[in-house]
C-alpha cells in the first residue's frame, strides 16, 4: 500500500491527464476543461448544466476557487481537489488496492467526511481529497514525525512553510476523526490538542511554522500515541497506549477518576501507570528502569518498584484482605514481582524484590548492563539470577487477528520489556543477538506454524553458542506443531502467567528437520517461488495443496475476509467442497513417481488425488493422516532400529510415528471428502512408506505446499533429505497437560 503523501500527489496528477475538470465561475457556470498533452494547456469547452456535472463519471471533481487562470489549475488541484461519492469510491479502491469496495461502507465513510467542511455550499455531495488522505495517513503505520510533516505539507497551500489557524483546525479535525474511529473518548483528546495549539502559537500571530508544528506534536504524548508511537526511545520512558477501563480507575498524576464511555485514558504497558490524556504532558513519574547503569550493580537484588493505585477489589498478598477504594489511589503493586499490597502493608514488606512467581523467566534490571551496539543490535552484559532460565519472547502481532498485539502488551508487563520482541519491527535478529551470551535460556514463539519455522531458521543462521529449546503459544489458524507439542490448537485468552508456569515445567522434545530441493525440469517455465527450503511439519502435492492454494490466493486478494480463525476455517471448508466437485487432481498417480531411498513405490493399486510427506502427526489443523497405532502392535519394536525404508503394508500397519525418529511418513489421499473423514477420526490416509529419503518426479504442473505455504509448480524433481547442519531441534511441550 503506498504511503498517502506519495499516493495523494500521484492521484491528483493523474486525473488531469485523462479526465475533464468541471470549473465553476459565477459568470459562466460550469465549464468543461480538458488537458491537452500536445500543447500542455487546458482547453475550454461549452458551458454545461450543474446536473450534468454532478452525474459525471467516477473521476468527477471541480475547483472551488474562482481563479480565472487555467494555467495555475494543475497546482491548484493539489490544494483544493474535491471528489464526489464515486470519486471517493475510486480513491478507496486504488488506495486499498482492492477490486471492489462495499457500497454501504463507502457511503458511511463518505458521509463522515462531509462534517469536516459544513459551511460549503455542496457539502452534501463532495469532500476534500486532502482531508481523506490526511485521515488515512494517521491510521497507517509510520513514524509520528513523518505523519506530522505530511499533514502540514498537505495543507500548506503555497508551500511557504506556514499554516494559518483555519488550516491547523482542519488537521486537528482529521486527528479527532481518526481518534474516534480508534475508539478514543474524543472529549478527552479535544482539550489536549487545543492546549497544544495554544502552546505552539506562543506569539499569537495566528500562523504556525513547520518547525513549531513538529516540535509541538512530538512533545504531546496523547498525540504521539494517536500517531502510532510504538516503542520506548530510552529507559524510563513510558510505553503509552489508550485504554478502556471497565471499573473506576484513578489518575496517577492528578489522582482524580478517569471519566468517559470509551477509551478514557493512557496506560503504560510496562508498569500500568495510568493518567488522563491531559495529564500525560505534566511530567508524570518515570517508568520503571529496565537495566542498571553500572556493572557493579548487576547481580545485586534491588528493592520493590512500587506503582500506586488501581488495586481496587484485589487481595493484599500480605494480609489477604481486600484492597478497598476510598475515592482515590489505593494500594500498590510491584512492577517486577507483581505483588499487591495495602499502602501500610507495603511499608512492612522486605525491601528486596525476588521477582515473585515468574522468577524463573524474568531478566530483572539488575541482570542487564548495556555495553555497545554492533550492526544496530544492542550487546549487553547479562548476569541472570542464579538457577533461572530467562525467557526470550517473539510475538507476531499479525497472528490471530488482534490477539498477537494483546499478547505482546501482556508479556511486556509480565517480563522485562527487553525480553519481548515484536517480529514486525526488525524480525528475530535483535532478540537473538541480545541473548546470545547466555548459556541457559528458553525461547517462546507466539504465532502460527509459519512464525515458528521463521524463528527456527533464524536460530540456525545466527550461529549461537547454545541451541535454546523453543516453546509455542499458538496464534495461527492450523497450529499443527503446537498441537503435537500439546500447547493446544489456539490461544483462547488463558492467563499468560499459567502458560509461563507450564513452560517452566515442560519437557524437551527433539524434532527432525528436513532439507527440500525443488528442481524445475529443463525447457519448462518457472512457476511460483518455492516458499521454504526446510520442512518442519509436512510437504504435500495434490488435493490438499490445491485447497490451500485457493485459500492463499483468495486471502491475498481479499484480506479483509480472513480476519479471524473461525472465518479462515469456513473458507477452507468452502474450498474443500468445491474441490470435491471439481476433482482437479484426479488420477494423480499417473502424473508423478515416488522413490524412497531408491526404491520406487507402486501407486497403481490405489486411486489417489494427493500425496503427503509427514514429519509430525498433525496436518490441516489437527488431522492425523498416519493414524494411531495400537500399543500392542508396537510391542518389541522399541529396541529395534528401523530400516531406512519400509514399504511393506503389513509392517506399516504396526509402525508408529515419531517426531525424532529421523524418518518421514508417506501417505496417500483419495480425495477432499476423505480429508474430512480423517479430520473427524473416522479413518486414516493410505500408508505408503516410511523412509529417510524421498525423490518425487512430476510430469505436469501441480499444486504443492510446505508447512501450509502453497504454490503452483511446473514439472519438476523434489528431493528431500536430512542433510541440514542441525538435523534436529529441541522443542518444549507440556506433556502433563491435556490437549
C-alpha positions as CSV (number, residue, x, y, z in Angstrom):
1,X,0.0,0.0,0.0
2,X,1.6,3.4,-1.0
3,X,2.2,6.0,1.7
4,X,-0.6,8.6,1.5
5,X,1.7,11.5,0.7
6,X,3.1,9.9,-2.4
7,X,-0.3,8.4,-3.3
8,X,-2.2,11.7,-2.9
9,X,0.0,13.6,-5.3
10,X,0.2,10.8,-7.9
11,X,-3.6,10.6,-7.8
12,X,-4.3,14.2,-8.4
13,X,-1.6,14.5,-11.0
14,X,-3.0,11.5,-12.9
15,X,-6.6,12.9,-13.1
16,X,-5.9,16.0,-15.3
17,X,-4.1,13.8,-17.9
18,X,-7.2,11.7,-18.7
19,X,-10.4,13.4,-17.4
20,X,-12.3,16.6,-17.6
21,X,-12.3,19.4,-15.0
22,X,-15.7,21.0,-14.4
23,X,-14.7,24.5,-13.3
24,X,-17.4,26.8,-11.9
25,X,-17.5,30.6,-12.1
26,X,-20.3,33.0,-11.3
27,X,-20.4,34.3,-14.9
28,X,-20.2,31.2,-17.0
29,X,-21.4,28.5,-14.6
30,X,-19.9,25.0,-15.1
31,X,-17.4,24.7,-17.9
32,X,-15.6,21.5,-19.0
33,X,-11.8,22.0,-19.4
34,X,-9.6,19.2,-20.7
35,X,-5.8,18.9,-20.5
36,X,-4.1,18.9,-23.9
37,X,-0.9,16.8,-23.8
38,X,0.4,18.2,-27.1
39,X,0.1,21.9,-26.3
40,X,0.4,21.4,-22.5
41,X,-2.6,23.7,-21.9
42,X,-6.1,23.5,-20.6
43,X,-8.7,23.6,-23.4
44,X,-12.2,25.1,-22.6
45,X,-15.4,23.5,-23.8
46,X,-19.0,24.8,-23.9
47,X,-20.8,25.5,-20.6
48,X,-22.7,22.6,-19.1
49,X,-25.5,22.3,-16.6
50,X,-24.8,21.7,-13.0
51,X,-26.9,18.5,-13.1
52,X,-24.8,17.1,-15.9
53,X,-21.6,17.7,-14.0
54,X,-23.0,16.0,-10.9
55,X,-23.7,12.9,-12.9
56,X,-20.2,12.8,-14.3
57,X,-18.0,9.6,-14.1
58,X,-16.2,8.4,-11.0
59,X,-13.3,10.8,-11.6
60,X,-15.6,13.9,-11.4
61,X,-14.3,16.9,-9.5
62,X,-14.2,20.7,-9.8
63,X,-12.4,23.6,-8.3
64,X,-14.0,25.7,-5.6
65,X,-11.8,28.7,-6.3
66,X,-12.8,31.5,-8.7
67,X,-9.3,31.6,-10.1
68,X,-9.7,32.6,-13.8
69,X,-6.2,31.4,-14.8
70,X,-6.4,27.8,-16.1
71,X,-2.5,27.7,-16.3
72,X,-2.5,27.6,-12.5
73,X,-5.0,24.8,-12.2
74,X,-2.6,21.9,-12.1
75,X,-1.1,23.3,-8.9
76,X,-4.4,24.4,-7.6
77,X,-5.8,20.9,-8.0
78,X,-3.3,19.6,-5.5
79,X,-4.6,22.1,-3.0
80,X,-8.4,22.2,-3.3
81,X,-9.4,19.0,-5.1
82,X,-12.9,17.8,-4.2
83,X,-14.4,14.5,-5.1
84,X,-18.0,13.2,-5.1
85,X,-19.1,9.8,-3.8
86,X,-18.0,8.0,-7.0
87,X,-14.6,9.6,-6.9
88,X,-14.3,8.7,-3.2
89,X,-15.0,5.1,-4.1
90,X,-12.3,5.2,-6.8
91,X,-9.9,6.6,-4.3
92,X,-10.6,3.8,-1.8
93,X,-10.3,1.1,-4.4
94,X,-7.0,2.5,-5.7
95,X,-5.5,3.3,-2.2
96,X,-6.5,0.0,-0.6
97,X,-5.6,-2.0,-3.8
98,X,-8.8,-3.9,-4.0
99,X,-11.0,-4.7,-7.0
100,X,-14.3,-3.8,-5.2
101,X,-15.4,-1.9,-2.1
102,X,-18.7,-2.4,-0.3
103,X,-21.1,0.3,-1.4
104,X,-22.8,0.8,2.0
105,X,-19.4,1.1,3.8
106,X,-18.2,3.6,1.2
107,X,-21.4,5.7,1.7
108,X,-20.9,5.8,5.5
109,X,-17.2,6.8,5.2
110,X,-18.1,9.4,2.6
111,X,-20.8,11.0,4.8
112,X,-18.4,11.0,7.8
113,X,-16.0,13.3,5.9
114,X,-18.8,15.8,5.0
115,X,-18.7,17.1,8.5
116,X,-15.2,18.5,8.1
117,X,-16.5,21.4,5.9
118,X,-20.1,22.0,6.9
119,X,-20.1,25.6,5.6
120,X,-19.5,24.6,2.0
121,X,-22.4,25.0,-0.4
122,X,-22.1,21.5,-1.8
123,X,-21.1,19.8,1.4
124,X,-23.8,17.1,1.0
125,X,-22.2,16.0,-2.3
126,X,-18.5,16.3,-2.1
127,X,-15.5,16.1,0.3
128,X,-11.9,17.4,0.2
129,X,-9.5,14.8,-1.0
130,X,-6.7,16.2,1.2
131,X,-9.0,15.6,4.3
132,X,-9.4,11.9,3.2
133,X,-5.7,11.5,2.6
134,X,-4.8,13.1,5.9
135,X,-7.2,10.8,7.8
136,X,-5.7,7.6,6.2
137,X,-2.2,8.7,6.9
138,X,-3.0,9.0,10.6
139,X,-4.2,5.4,10.7
140,X,-1.3,3.9,8.8
141,X,2.0,2.5,10.2
142,X,4.8,5.0,10.2
143,X,6.8,7.4,12.4
144,X,4.9,10.2,14.2
145,X,7.4,12.9,12.8
146,X,6.7,11.8,9.2
147,X,2.9,11.9,9.8
148,X,3.1,15.4,11.3
149,X,5.2,16.7,8.4
150,X,2.9,15.0,5.9
151,X,-0.2,16.6,7.4
152,X,1.5,20.0,7.4
153,X,2.6,19.9,3.8
154,X,-0.8,18.6,2.7
155,X,-2.5,21.8,3.9
156,X,0.4,24.2,3.2
157,X,-1.2,25.7,0.0
158,X,1.5,28.0,-1.2
159,X,4.4,25.9,0.2
160,X,5.8,28.8,2.3
161,X,6.1,26.6,5.4
162,X,3.4,28.4,7.4
163,X,-0.2,27.4,8.2
164,X,-3.0,29.7,9.4
165,X,-5.3,28.8,12.3
166,X,-8.1,27.5,10.0
167,X,-5.8,25.1,8.2
168,X,-4.5,23.8,11.5
169,X,-8.1,23.3,12.7
170,X,-8.7,21.1,9.6
171,X,-5.7,18.9,10.5
172,X,-7.0,18.6,14.1
173,X,-10.4,17.8,12.8
174,X,-9.0,14.8,11.0
175,X,-7.0,13.8,14.1
176,X,-10.2,13.8,16.0
177,X,-11.9,11.8,13.2
178,X,-9.1,9.1,13.4
179,X,-9.2,9.0,17.2
180,X,-13.0,8.5,17.1
181,X,-12.5,5.6,14.7
182,X,-9.9,4.0,17.0
183,X,-12.4,4.1,19.9
184,X,-11.0,7.1,21.9
185,X,-13.1,9.3,24.1
186,X,-12.5,12.4,21.9
187,X,-13.9,14.7,24.6
188,X,-10.6,14.0,26.5
189,X,-8.4,14.5,23.4
190,X,-10.0,17.8,22.2
191,X,-8.7,20.0,25.1
192,X,-5.3,18.3,24.8
193,X,-5.0,19.3,21.1
194,X,-6.3,22.8,21.8
195,X,-3.7,23.3,24.6
196,X,-1.1,22.1,22.1
197,X,-2.2,24.7,19.6
198,X,-2.0,27.5,22.3
199,X,1.5,26.4,23.2
200,X,2.6,26.3,19.6
201,X,1.4,29.8,18.7
202,X,3.2,31.4,21.6
203,X,3.4,34.8,19.9
204,X,-0.4,34.8,19.0
205,X,0.5,35.5,15.4
206,X,-2.2,33.2,14.1
207,X,0.3,31.2,12.0
208,X,2.3,28.1,12.7
209,X,5.6,27.1,11.0
210,X,6.6,23.5,10.2
211,X,9.3,23.5,12.9
212,X,6.8,24.8,15.5
213,X,4.2,22.2,14.4
214,X,6.5,19.2,14.5
215,X,8.1,20.3,17.9
216,X,4.7,20.8,19.5
217,X,3.4,17.5,18.2
218,X,6.5,15.5,19.3
219,X,6.1,16.8,22.8
220,X,2.4,16.0,23.1
221,X,2.1,12.4,24.5
222,X,-1.6,11.7,23.6
223,X,-1.0,12.9,20.0
224,X,2.1,10.7,19.7
225,X,0.0,7.7,20.9
226,X,-2.6,8.5,18.2
227,X,0.1,8.9,15.5
228,X,1.5,5.4,16.4
229,X,4.4,5.8,18.8
230,X,5.1,2.1,19.4
231,X,8.4,1.7,21.1
232,X,10.2,3.3,24.1
233,X,13.0,5.5,22.9
234,X,15.0,5.4,26.2
235,X,15.0,3.7,29.5
236,X,12.5,5.2,31.9
237,X,10.1,6.4,29.2
238,X,6.5,5.1,29.5
239,X,5.1,2.9,26.7
240,X,1.7,4.5,26.4
241,X,-1.4,3.1,24.9
242,X,-5.0,4.4,25.0
243,X,-7.2,2.0,27.1
244,X,-10.8,1.5,28.1
245,X,-11.3,0.6,31.7
246,X,-14.3,-1.4,32.9
247,X,-14.1,-0.2,36.5
248,X,-13.3,3.0,38.3
249,X,-9.6,4.0,37.7
250,X,-7.7,7.0,39.1
251,X,-5.0,9.1,37.5
252,X,-1.6,8.7,39.0
253,X,-0.8,12.4,38.4
254,X,-4.0,14.4,39.5
255,X,-5.4,11.4,41.5
256,X,-9.0,12.1,40.1
257,X,-11.1,9.5,38.4
258,X,-10.9,8.8,34.6
259,X,-14.3,9.5,33.1
260,X,-15.8,8.6,29.8
261,X,-17.7,5.8,28.0
262,X,-14.9,4.8,25.6
263,X,-11.1,4.8,25.9
264,X,-10.7,7.2,28.8
265,X,-7.0,7.5,29.4
266,X,-3.4,6.4,28.8
267,X,-1.9,3.4,30.5
268,X,1.7,2.4,30.4
269,X,2.1,-1.2,29.0
270,X,5.2,-1.8,31.1
271,X,4.3,-0.6,34.6
272,X,0.5,0.1,34.4
273,X,1.0,3.8,35.4
274,X,-2.3,5.4,34.4
275,X,-3.1,9.0,33.5
276,X,-5.6,11.3,31.8
277,X,-4.6,12.4,28.3
278,X,-4.2,15.9,29.6
279,X,-2.0,14.8,32.5
280,X,0.4,12.8,30.3
281,X,2.1,16.2,29.4
282,X,2.5,17.2,33.1
283,X,5.8,15.5,33.9
284,X,4.5,12.2,35.3
285,X,6.8,9.9,37.3
286,X,9.2,8.0,35.0
287,X,8.6,4.4,34.0
288,X,10.5,1.5,35.7
289,X,14.1,1.2,34.6
290,X,14.9,-2.0,32.6
291,X,18.7,-2.1,33.2
292,X,21.3,-0.8,35.6
293,X,23.8,1.9,34.6
294,X,26.8,0.4,36.4
295,X,28.3,-3.0,36.1
296,X,28.8,-3.1,39.9
297,X,25.0,-3.1,40.3
298,X,24.5,-6.3,38.3
299,X,23.7,-9.3,40.4
300,X,22.6,-7.2,43.4
301,X,19.0,-7.6,44.3
302,X,17.1,-4.3,44.2
303,X,14.1,-3.0,46.2
304,X,10.5,-3.3,45.0
305,X,9.5,-0.9,42.3
306,X,6.1,0.2,43.5
307,X,3.3,1.9,41.4
308,X,0.4,3.4,43.4
309,X,-3.2,2.9,42.8
310,X,-5.7,0.8,40.8
311,X,-5.6,-2.2,43.0
312,X,-9.3,-1.9,43.9
313,X,-11.1,-5.2,44.8
314,X,-7.8,-7.2,44.7
315,X,-6.5,-9.1,47.7
316,X,-3.4,-7.9,49.5
317,X,-0.7,-10.6,49.3
318,X,0.5,-9.7,52.8
319,X,-2.7,-9.7,54.9
320,X,-5.0,-11.5,52.4
321,X,-7.7,-8.8,52.9
322,X,-9.4,-7.0,50.1
323,X,-7.9,-3.6,49.0
324,X,-10.8,-1.2,49.1
325,X,-11.0,2.1,47.2
326,X,-11.8,5.3,49.1
327,X,-12.3,7.6,46.1
328,X,-8.6,7.8,45.1
329,X,-5.4,6.0,44.5
330,X,-5.5,2.9,46.8
331,X,-2.8,0.2,47.3
332,X,0.4,-0.5,45.5
333,X,1.8,-3.1,43.1
334,X,5.4,-4.1,42.3
335,X,6.3,-3.9,38.6
336,X,8.6,-7.0,38.9
337,X,7.1,-9.5,41.3
338,X,3.5,-8.2,40.7
339,X,2.6,-8.5,44.3
340,X,-0.2,-6.2,45.6
341,X,-0.2,-4.6,49.0
342,X,-2.2,-2.1,51.1
343,X,-0.2,1.1,51.5
344,X,0.6,0.2,55.1
345,X,1.4,-3.5,54.2
346,X,3.9,-2.3,51.5
347,X,5.8,-0.5,54.2
348,X,6.2,-3.7,56.1
349,X,7.4,-5.7,53.1
350,X,11.1,-6.6,52.9
351,X,12.8,-4.1,50.6
352,X,14.4,-6.8,48.4
353,X,12.4,-7.9,45.4
354,X,12.8,-11.6,44.3
355,X,10.7,-11.3,41.1
356,X,7.9,-13.4,42.5
357,X,6.3,-16.5,40.9
358,X,7.7,-15.8,37.5
359,X,11.3,-15.5,38.8
360,X,12.5,-18.4,36.6
361,X,11.7,-16.4,33.4
362,X,12.5,-12.8,34.2
363,X,15.6,-10.9,33.5
364,X,15.3,-8.1,36.2
365,X,17.0,-4.7,35.7
366,X,19.9,-5.7,37.9
367,X,20.7,-8.6,35.5
368,X,21.3,-6.3,32.5
369,X,24.1,-3.9,31.9
370,X,24.3,-2.4,28.3
371,X,27.6,-2.3,26.7
372,X,27.8,-1.4,22.9
373,X,25.8,-1.7,19.7
374,X,27.0,-3.9,16.9
375,X,25.2,-3.6,13.5
376,X,22.4,-1.7,15.3
377,X,21.9,-4.7,17.7
378,X,22.5,-3.9,21.4
379,X,25.0,-6.1,23.1
380,X,24.8,-6.3,26.9
381,X,26.4,-7.9,29.8
382,X,23.8,-10.3,31.2
383,X,24.1,-11.7,34.7
384,X,20.8,-13.6,35.3
385,X,19.5,-14.6,38.7
386,X,21.2,-18.0,39.6
387,X,19.3,-21.2,38.8
388,X,16.8,-19.4,36.5
389,X,16.1,-19.8,32.7
390,X,15.4,-16.3,31.2
391,X,12.7,-16.4,28.5
392,X,13.2,-14.7,25.1
393,X,9.7,-14.0,23.7
394,X,9.0,-13.4,20.0
395,X,5.5,-12.2,19.1
396,X,3.9,-11.9,15.7
397,X,1.3,-9.2,16.2
398,X,-0.4,-10.0,12.9
399,X,-1.3,-13.6,14.0
400,X,-4.7,-14.4,15.4
401,X,-6.4,-11.2,14.5
402,X,-5.7,-8.7,17.3
403,X,-4.6,-11.5,19.7
404,X,-0.9,-11.1,18.8
405,X,-0.9,-7.4,19.8
406,X,-2.7,-8.1,23.1
407,X,-0.2,-10.9,23.9
408,X,2.7,-8.5,23.2
409,X,1.4,-6.0,25.7
410,X,0.8,-8.6,28.4
411,X,4.3,-10.1,28.1
412,X,5.8,-6.6,28.2
413,X,4.2,-6.2,31.6
414,X,4.8,-9.7,33.0
415,X,8.5,-9.8,32.0
416,X,11.2,-7.2,31.3
417,X,10.2,-5.4,28.1
418,X,13.8,-6.1,26.8
419,X,12.9,-9.8,26.7
420,X,9.9,-9.3,24.4
421,X,10.3,-8.6,20.7
422,X,7.8,-7.6,18.1
423,X,8.6,-9.6,14.9
424,X,7.1,-6.9,12.7
425,X,9.8,-4.5,14.0
426,X,13.1,-5.9,12.9
427,X,12.4,-9.6,13.0
428,X,14.1,-12.1,15.4
429,X,17.7,-10.8,14.9
430,X,17.8,-8.2,17.7
431,X,16.5,-10.6,20.3
432,X,18.8,-13.5,19.4
433,X,21.7,-11.0,19.4
434,X,20.8,-9.7,22.8
435,X,20.5,-13.2,24.4
436,X,23.5,-14.8,22.6
437,X,25.9,-14.6,25.6
438,X,23.6,-16.6,27.9
439,X,24.2,-20.3,28.4
440,X,20.8,-21.4,29.7
441,X,17.7,-19.7,28.3
442,X,14.4,-20.6,26.6
443,X,12.5,-19.1,23.6
444,X,8.8,-18.7,23.4
445,X,7.3,-18.1,19.9
446,X,3.8,-16.5,19.8
447,X,2.4,-17.1,16.3
448,X,1.4,-19.7,13.8
449,X,3.4,-22.6,12.3
450,X,4.9,-20.2,9.8
451,X,6.2,-17.9,12.6
452,X,7.7,-20.9,14.4
453,X,9.5,-22.0,11.2
454,X,10.8,-18.5,10.7
455,X,12.4,-18.5,14.2
456,X,13.9,-22.0,13.9
457,X,15.5,-20.9,10.6
458,X,16.8,-17.7,12.2
459,X,18.3,-19.7,15.1
460,X,20.1,-21.9,12.6
461,X,21.6,-18.9,10.8
462,X,22.5,-17.0,14.0
463,X,25.4,-19.2,14.8
464,X,24.5,-19.2,18.5
465,X,26.8,-20.6,21.3
466,X,23.9,-22.8,22.6
467,X,20.8,-24.2,21.0
468,X,17.9,-23.0,23.2
469,X,14.7,-25.0,23.4
470,X,11.6,-23.5,21.8
471,X,8.1,-23.4,23.2
472,X,5.0,-22.3,21.2
473,X,2.0,-20.1,22.0
474,X,-0.4,-20.9,19.1
475,X,-1.9,-17.8,17.5
476,X,-2.3,-19.0,13.9
477,X,-5.0,-20.9,12.1
478,X,-3.8,-24.5,11.8
479,X,-1.2,-24.6,14.7
480,X,-0.2,-28.2,13.8
481,X,3.2,-28.1,15.5
482,X,1.6,-26.6,18.7
483,X,-0.9,-29.4,18.7
484,X,1.8,-32.0,18.6
485,X,3.6,-30.4,21.5
486,X,0.3,-30.2,23.3
487,X,0.1,-26.5,23.6
488,X,-3.4,-26.7,22.0
489,X,-5.0,-25.7,18.8
490,X,-5.1,-22.0,19.6
491,X,-4.7,-19.4,22.3
492,X,-8.2,-18.6,23.8
493,X,-7.3,-15.8,26.2
494,X,-5.9,-18.0,29.0
495,X,-3.9,-16.3,31.8
496,X,-0.4,-15.9,30.5
497,X,1.1,-16.4,33.9
498,X,-0.3,-20.0,33.9
499,X,1.3,-20.6,30.5
500,X,4.6,-19.3,31.8
501,X,4.4,-21.8,34.7
502,X,3.7,-24.6,32.2
503,X,6.8,-23.7,30.3
504,X,8.8,-23.8,33.5
505,X,7.7,-27.5,34.0
506,X,7.8,-28.6,30.4
507,X,9.7,-31.4,28.9
508,X,12.2,-31.1,26.0
509,X,11.5,-33.0,22.8
510,X,13.7,-33.4,19.7
511,X,12.1,-32.7,16.3
512,X,13.6,-33.8,13.0
513,X,14.0,-31.1,10.3
514,X,14.4,-31.9,6.6
515,X,16.0,-30.2,3.6
516,X,13.8,-30.0,0.4
517,X,15.1,-29.1,-3.0
518,X,12.7,-28.4,-5.9
519,X,14.3,-28.6,-9.4
520,X,12.2,-27.5,-12.3
521,X,12.6,-29.6,-15.5
522,X,14.5,-28.1,-18.4
523,X,12.6,-26.3,-21.1
524,X,9.8,-25.6,-18.5
525,X,8.8,-22.1,-17.5
526,X,9.5,-21.1,-13.9
527,X,6.5,-21.4,-11.6
528,X,5.8,-19.6,-8.3
529,X,8.7,-19.3,-5.9
530,X,9.2,-22.2,-3.5
531,X,8.4,-20.7,0.0
532,X,10.8,-22.8,2.1
533,X,13.9,-24.9,1.8
534,X,13.2,-26.7,5.1
535,X,10.3,-29.0,6.1
536,X,9.3,-28.7,9.7
537,X,5.8,-30.1,9.6
538,X,4.9,-31.6,6.2
539,X,5.1,-31.4,2.4
540,X,2.2,-32.3,0.1
541,X,1.2,-32.5,-3.6
542,X,-2.4,-32.6,-5.0
543,X,-5.8,-32.1,-3.4
544,X,-4.9,-30.6,-0.1
545,X,-2.3,-28.3,-1.7
546,X,-5.0,-27.2,-4.2
547,X,-7.4,-26.2,-1.4
548,X,-4.6,-24.4,0.4
549,X,-3.6,-22.6,-2.9
550,X,-7.1,-21.4,-3.5
551,X,-7.3,-20.2,0.1
552,X,-4.0,-18.4,-0.1
553,X,-4.9,-16.7,-3.4
554,X,-8.3,-15.5,-2.1
555,X,-6.7,-14.2,1.1
556,X,-4.1,-12.2,-0.8
557,X,-6.9,-10.7,-3.0
558,X,-9.4,-10.0,-0.1
559,X,-7.5,-9.9,3.2
560,X,-10.5,-8.3,5.0
561,X,-12.4,-11.6,4.6
562,X,-9.8,-13.5,6.6
563,X,-9.5,-11.7,9.9
564,X,-10.4,-14.5,12.3
565,X,-9.6,-18.1,12.9
566,X,-13.2,-19.1,12.5
567,X,-13.6,-17.3,9.2
568,X,-10.5,-18.9,7.9
569,X,-11.8,-22.4,8.7
570,X,-15.1,-21.6,7.0
571,X,-13.3,-20.6,3.9
572,X,-11.2,-23.8,4.0
573,X,-14.5,-25.7,4.2
574,X,-15.9,-23.9,1.1
575,X,-12.8,-24.5,-1.0
576,X,-12.7,-28.2,0.1
577,X,-16.4,-28.5,-1.0
578,X,-15.6,-27.0,-4.5
579,X,-12.5,-29.2,-4.8
580,X,-14.7,-32.3,-4.1
581,X,-16.9,-31.3,-7.1
582,X,-14.1,-30.3,-9.5
583,X,-11.6,-33.1,-8.5
584,X,-8.8,-31.1,-10.1
585,X,-6.1,-33.6,-9.1
586,X,-7.9,-36.8,-10.1
587,X,-5.6,-39.8,-11.1
588,X,-2.6,-38.1,-9.5
589,X,-0.7,-41.4,-9.7
590,X,-0.4,-41.0,-13.5
591,X,1.4,-37.6,-13.1
592,X,4.1,-38.5,-10.6
593,X,6.5,-41.2,-9.4
594,X,7.9,-41.6,-5.9
595,X,11.2,-43.2,-4.9
596,X,12.1,-43.9,-1.2
597,X,15.9,-44.4,-0.8
598,X,15.9,-45.5,-4.4
599,X,13.0,-47.9,-4.1
600,X,10.0,-47.0,-6.3
601,X,6.5,-47.0,-4.8
602,X,3.8,-48.9,-6.7
603,X,0.8,-46.5,-7.0
604,X,-1.1,-48.5,-9.5
605,X,-3.3,-50.2,-6.9
606,X,-4.7,-47.0,-5.3
607,X,-6.7,-44.1,-6.7
608,X,-5.1,-41.0,-5.3
609,X,-5.7,-37.3,-5.5
610,X,-3.0,-36.3,-3.1
611,X,0.3,-37.4,-1.5
612,X,1.6,-36.1,1.8
613,X,5.1,-36.4,3.4
614,X,4.8,-36.1,7.2
615,X,7.2,-35.1,9.8
616,X,4.7,-34.5,12.6
617,X,1.4,-36.3,13.5
618,X,-0.8,-33.3,12.7
619,X,-1.9,-31.6,9.5
620,X,-4.7,-29.3,8.3
621,X,-5.4,-28.0,11.9
622,X,-5.4,-31.3,13.8
623,X,-5.8,-34.1,11.2
624,X,-3.7,-37.2,12.0
625,X,-3.2,-38.6,8.5
626,X,-0.9,-41.5,9.6
627,X,-3.4,-42.5,12.2
628,X,-3.0,-44.1,15.7
629,X,-1.0,-47.3,16.1
630,X,-2.2,-49.6,18.9
631,X,0.4,-50.0,21.7
632,X,0.1,-53.8,21.5
633,X,1.1,-53.7,17.8
634,X,4.4,-51.9,18.5
635,X,5.5,-54.3,21.3
636,X,9.1,-55.3,20.9
637,X,9.9,-52.7,18.3
638,X,11.2,-50.1,20.7
639,X,14.6,-51.7,20.9
640,X,14.9,-52.5,17.2
641,X,16.4,-49.9,14.8
642,X,14.1,-49.2,11.9
643,X,15.5,-49.8,8.3
644,X,16.0,-46.7,6.1
645,X,12.8,-47.5,4.2
646,X,9.7,-49.5,4.9
647,X,7.1,-50.2,2.1
648,X,5.6,-53.5,3.2
649,X,1.9,-52.8,4.0
650,X,1.8,-55.3,6.9
651,X,4.8,-53.8,8.6
652,X,3.5,-50.2,8.0
653,X,0.3,-51.2,9.9
654,X,2.2,-51.6,13.1
655,X,4.7,-48.8,12.6
656,X,4.2,-45.7,14.7
657,X,5.1,-42.1,14.0
658,X,7.6,-40.1,16.0
659,X,9.0,-36.5,15.8
660,X,12.6,-37.6,16.2
661,X,13.0,-41.0,14.6
662,X,14.8,-39.5,11.5
663,X,12.1,-40.9,9.3
664,X,9.4,-39.4,7.1
665,X,6.0,-41.0,6.7
666,X,4.4,-41.0,3.2
667,X,0.6,-41.2,2.8
668,X,-1.9,-41.1,0.0
669,X,-5.1,-39.1,-0.1
670,X,-8.1,-40.3,-2.1
671,X,-9.9,-37.0,-2.2
672,X,-11.2,-33.9,-0.4
673,X,-14.1,-35.9,1.1
674,X,-11.7,-38.3,2.7
675,X,-9.8,-35.4,4.3
676,X,-13.0,-34.6,6.2
677,X,-13.3,-38.1,7.4
678,X,-9.7,-38.1,8.6
679,X,-10.3,-34.9,10.4
680,X,-13.2,-36.4,12.3
681,X,-11.2,-39.5,13.1
682,X,-13.4,-41.9,11.0
683,X,-10.4,-43.2,9.0
684,X,-6.8,-42.6,8.2
685,X,-4.9,-41.9,5.0
686,X,-3.3,-44.7,2.9
687,X,0.1,-45.6,4.4
688,X,2.6,-45.8,1.5
689,X,6.0,-45.8,3.1
690,X,8.3,-44.7,6.0
691,X,11.7,-43.6,4.8
692,X,14.8,-41.4,5.4
693,X,15.0,-40.0,1.8
694,X,12.4,-39.3,-0.9
695,X,12.6,-38.3,-4.5
696,X,9.3,-37.3,-6.3
697,X,9.2,-36.6,-10.1
698,X,6.1,-34.9,-11.6
699,X,5.1,-34.7,-15.3
700,X,2.6,-31.8,-15.2
701,X,2.0,-28.6,-13.3
702,X,0.6,-29.4,-9.8
703,X,-0.2,-27.5,-6.6
704,X,2.3,-28.1,-3.8
705,X,2.7,-26.9,-0.2
706,X,5.4,-26.8,2.5
707,X,4.1,-26.3,6.1
708,X,0.9,-24.6,4.9
709,X,2.5,-22.3,2.3
710,X,1.2,-23.4,-1.2
711,X,2.4,-22.7,-4.8
712,X,1.9,-23.9,-8.3
713,X,4.8,-25.9,-9.6
714,X,5.6,-26.9,-13.2
715,X,7.0,-30.4,-13.9
716,X,10.0,-30.9,-11.6
717,X,12.0,-33.2,-9.3
718,X,11.7,-32.9,-5.5
719,X,14.5,-34.2,-3.3
720,X,14.0,-34.5,0.5
721,X,16.9,-35.5,2.8
722,X,18.1,-34.8,6.3
723,X,21.3,-33.1,5.3
724,X,21.0,-30.0,7.5
725,X,23.8,-28.7,9.8
726,X,21.4,-29.2,12.7
727,X,19.1,-32.1,11.7
728,X,17.1,-31.9,15.0
729,X,15.7,-29.1,17.0
730,X,14.9,-29.1,20.7
731,X,11.3,-28.0,21.4
732,X,9.2,-27.9,24.6
733,X,5.8,-29.3,25.3
734,X,3.7,-29.6,28.5
735,X,3.1,-33.3,28.3
736,X,1.2,-33.3,31.6
737,X,-1.4,-31.0,30.0
738,X,-4.5,-32.3,28.1
739,X,-4.8,-31.2,24.5
